[in-house]
Amino acid sequence: MNIALLSHDAKKELMVQFCIAYKGILDGHNLCATDTTGKLVSDATGLKIQRYLTGTQGGTQQIAARIGCDEIDMVLFFRDPLMRLGYEEKDGDLVRLCDVHSIPIATNIATAEVLIHGLERGDLDWRNIINPQQ
């Protein structure tokens, strides 16, 4: 599966810790991320991650474009709900695209735990039927 990793600045360390904890599961999948998140996770885990621009330079939109083309199967986007206004529109577009294309998305650690365990059990294999990997 193709999994996108994104995180606001205040949640980057949480994303790193999450990926360390679930490296064994994530290692069997294609990962992509915005630049800073991808570098931090890759440096900490050794996971191979396709990196896009930073979120502020358009990386979120690059991942959103892949979602729009059904090239992403799951999104882990650790958002900071206390962050100052400014990102809501871009973030909202990404979440909306996930809804439009039935892409499972976690915006916090609790939901990410549910998705990662579901991924491990095979609960998300239906994505391979509607979006077979080339």
C-alpha positions as CSV (number, residue, x, y, z in Angstrom):
1,M,0.0,0.0,0.0
2,N,1.0,3.6,-0.5
3,I,1.0,5.5,2.8
4,A,1.5,9.3,3.1
5,L,3.0,10.7,6.3
6,L,2.4,14.4,7.2
7,S,2.7,16.2,10.5
8,H,2.5,19.7,11.8
9,D,5.7,21.0,13.6
10,A,4.4,20.3,17.1
11,K,3.5,16.7,16.1
12,K,6.7,15.8,14.2
13,E,8.3,14.0,17.2
14,L,5.1,12.1,17.8
15,M,5.2,11.0,14.2
16,V,8.8,9.9,14.5
17,Q,8.0,7.9,17.7
18,F,4.9,6.3,16.0
19,C,7.0,5.2,13.0
20,I,9.7,3.8,15.3
21,A,7.1,1.8,17.1
22,Y,5.5,0.5,13.9
23,K,8.6,0.3,11.7
24,G,8.0,-3.5,11.2
25,I,4.5,-2.8,9.7
26,L,5.4,0.3,7.7
27,D,8.5,-1.3,6.2
28,G,6.3,-3.5,4.0
29,H,4.7,-0.5,2.3
30,N,5.5,2.4,0.0
31,L,5.9,5.5,2.1
32,C,5.9,9.2,1.1
33,A,6.0,12.3,3.2
34,T,6.4,16.0,3.2
35,D,10.2,16.9,3.3
36,T,10.9,17.6,6.9
37,T,8.6,14.9,8.3
38,G,10.1,12.4,5.8
39,K,13.7,13.2,6.7
40,L,13.0,13.0,10.4
41,V,11.2,9.6,10.1
42,S,13.8,8.2,7.7
43,D,16.7,9.3,9.8
44,A,15.2,7.8,13.0
45,T,14.0,4.5,11.4
46,G,15.9,3.8,8.2
47,L,12.6,3.5,6.3
48,K,12.8,4.4,2.6
49,I,10.5,7.4,2.1
50,Q,9.7,9.3,-1.0
51,R,10.0,13.0,0.0
52,Y,8.0,15.9,-1.4
53,L,8.4,19.6,-0.7
54,T,7.9,20.9,2.8
55,G,4.3,21.5,3.7
56,T,4.7,25.3,3.5
57,Q,6.3,25.0,0.1
58,G,3.6,22.9,-1.4
59,G,4.3,19.3,-0.2
60,T,0.8,18.9,1.2
61,Q,-0.6,19.8,-2.2
62,Q,1.7,17.4,-3.9
63,I,0.4,14.6,-1.7
64,A,-3.2,15.8,-2.2
65,A,-2.6,15.5,-6.0
66,R,-1.6,11.9,-5.5
67,I,-4.7,11.3,-3.4
68,G,-6.8,12.8,-6.2
69,C,-5.3,10.4,-8.7
70,D,-5.9,7.4,-6.3
71,E,-2.2,6.9,-5.8
72,I,-2.4,7.0,-2.0
73,D,-4.1,4.2,0.1
74,M,-3.8,5.6,3.6
75,V,-2.8,8.9,5.2
76,L,-1.3,9.5,8.6
77,F,-1.6,13.3,9.2
78,F,-0.8,14.3,12.8
79,R,-2.4,17.7,13.1
80,D,-1.9,20.2,15.8
81,P,-5.4,21.4,16.7
82,L,-3.9,24.3,18.7
83,M,-1.9,25.6,15.8
84,R,-2.5,29.2,14.8
85,L,-4.8,29.7,11.9
86,G,-3.4,29.6,8.3
87,Y,-3.2,26.0,7.3
88,E,-6.9,25.1,7.6
89,E,-7.6,25.5,3.9
90,K,-4.8,23.3,2.7
91,D,-5.4,20.7,5.4
92,G,-9.1,20.8,4.8
93,D,-8.6,20.2,1.1
94,L,-6.4,17.1,1.9
95,V,-9.0,15.7,4.3
96,R,-11.8,16.4,1.8
97,L,-10.0,14.6,-0.9
98,C,-9.5,11.6,1.4
99,D,-13.3,11.6,1.9
100,V,-14.0,11.9,-1.8
101,H,-11.7,9.0,-2.7
102,S,-12.5,6.8,0.4
103,I,-8.9,7.0,1.7
104,P,-8.5,6.1,5.3
105,I,-7.0,9.1,7.2
106,A,-5.8,9.5,10.8
107,T,-5.4,13.0,12.1
108,N,-4.2,12.0,15.5
109,I,-2.3,9.2,17.3
110,A,-5.5,7.4,18.5
111,T,-6.9,6.9,15.0
112,A,-3.4,6.1,13.6
113,E,-3.1,3.3,16.1
114,V,-6.5,1.9,14.9
115,L,-5.4,2.2,11.2
116,I,-2.0,0.7,11.7
117,H,-3.4,-2.4,13.5
118,G,-6.1,-2.7,10.8
119,L,-3.3,-2.5,8.2
120,E,-1.4,-5.3,9.9
121,R,-4.5,-7.5,10.2
122,G,-5.4,-7.0,6.5
123,D,-8.5,-4.9,7.2
124,L,-7.5,-2.5,4.5
125,D,-6.8,-5.0,1.8
126,W,-10.0,-3.9,0.0
127,R,-7.9,-0.9,-1.2
128,N,-5.9,-3.4,-3.3
129,I,-9.1,-4.5,-5.0
130,I,-10.2,-1.0,-6.0
131,N,-6.7,0.4,-6.5
132,P,-4.4,-2.5,-7.7
133,Q,-0.7,-1.7,-7.5
134,Q,1.0,-1.6,-10.9
